[in-house]
Amino acid sequence: MFLLRRFPAAEARSRIVSLRKLYRKFLAENKRDARGMRLLQTWLSSDQRAQFHHSGHFDVVGCDTGRRYRIYHGIGPPNVYEIDDAGHRKVGLCFEPVGSLVAGDVILAQKIALETDERSALVVANRFSPNRELRRMRSL
């Protein structure tokens, strides 16, 4: 024979609230945006991952020219900049894959393009002065 334990109403409500929170957290972690960011982070080196967590950007080295690029998250397009040895922005680049992709997938595609086929990425990229972009961001 099974004995059922009766929970007081307050304890039962607390368990239901906790279960709902856990379910919402699970759903949030499995949305497209979250999955895209998790995939991106699995492709980052440990240094890139640390830089990304600390600063919201990471650096990559172009495979053809050896130039350094910085890819930002959260500033919107354009988010790729060629940088000098001191880490200052030299030129902005605007390019992204075709299709409706979440931010993590776009950033991953940019990283892979620069590290494996830099010349093709530069051919399709629109270039702009990083100073123009900084003025636009300050005026917002």
Secondary structure, DSSP 4 states (H G I P E B T S, - for coil): ---PPPPPHHHHHHHHHHHHHHHHHHHHHTSHHHHHHHHHHHHS-HHHHHHHHHHSEEEEE-TTT--EEEEESSS-S--EEEE-TTS-EEEEEE---SS---HHHHHHHHHHHHHH-HHHHHHHPEEE-HHHHHHHHHH-
